[in-house]
Amino acid sequence: MSAASLFVDGGSLEWRPTPCAGVRWKKLYFDAASGESAVLLEFAPGAAYDAHRHPGGETYLVLAGELEDGGKRYGAHTYVRHAPGSAHRPSSPSGALVFVTLPRPIETL
């Protein structure tokens, strides 16, 4: 195995609260130099994340449940890529588990 490989047991990590009611997260990876990160987000039914911009873009995969983003609803196994500079306010009417990767930190609007 390469020394550069990273393995994280997400199930062993504690959920952390976000500033957004009903949304929790687990940090899987973070590079302080670049701001690159990979996280799990859990949306309770009816929860929404604050409006924010992605200076470096964003990719996410809905693992379970349903995420509403930009007027569309995405179910489990849906992959979404937002371009750098994009802004949105995702929410979940029924709850969702989402894997998110960011090349740079978000900017709250």
N, C-alpha and C positions, 0 to 999 in steps of 0.2 A: 504494500500500500504506500502511496505517496505521502510524504510529510505535509504536502499542501492540502490534503483531503481533510474535510471536516464532517463529523457525524454528530448529530444532535437528536436525542430522544425527546421529541416535543411532548410526549405524554408525561415525562417526568418533570417538566417545567410548570411552575405556578402561573395561573392566569393573573395578569396585572390589569388594574382599571385604567381606562383612558379618561380624558376630560369629557367624553361623550357618554351620556347616560345609556346603559345597556350595551356598551361595546367594550370588550376586553381584548387583551392581546398577549401573545407570547413572543419574545424576541428569540429568533433562531440564529440570526447572524447580524453583526454590525461591524463595519469598518470605520473607525473614528477618523481616519485620514480622508476618506472619500465621501463618507456619509452613506455608503451603500448598505442596504439592509434587506433582510428577509424575515417576515413575521407571519404569525397566524392571527387572524382577527375573528372574533366570535361576536356576532350580532344577535341579541335577544330579539324576540318578535316585537316589531314596531320600532326598533332602535335605528338611529341614523348617526352617521359620522359628520362632524362639522364640515362646512364647505372649505375646500383647500385646493391648492395648485401643486402640480408636479413639475418642478423645474427640469428634472432629468427624465421625465416620463414615469410610467408605472406599468407593471404587468400583474395580473392576478388570475387565480384559478379558483372557482367556486367549488369547494369540496363537498358541501352538503347544504341543503336548504335552498334559498333563493335570494339573490341580491338585486335591488333596483338601482339603476345607474343611468342617468341621462334619459329618463323616460322609458327605458326598456328594462325588462326583468330577465335575469340570467339564472338558470338552474344549475344543479350539480354537474360538474365536469365541463363547464363553460370557461374558456380561456379568453381573457380580455387584455388588450394592450392599448394603453393611452400614450399618445405622443408627448414629447417634452413640451411644457408650457400649458398642458391641458388642465382644466379645473372641473371639479364636480362635488357632489354631496351624496354619496351612496347611502342607501338605507335598506332595511330588510323587513317586509311586512310579516313574514312568518319565521324569521330567524335564519342565520346562515353561518357557515364556517368557511373562511376564505384564506388562501395562501397568497401573500403579497410580496413582490420584490420591487425594490426602489433603488435606482442608481444614486439618488441624492435625496436628502430629507424633504418632506413636504413643507409648504408655506401655507399657514392658516389664513383664510380670507376674512 
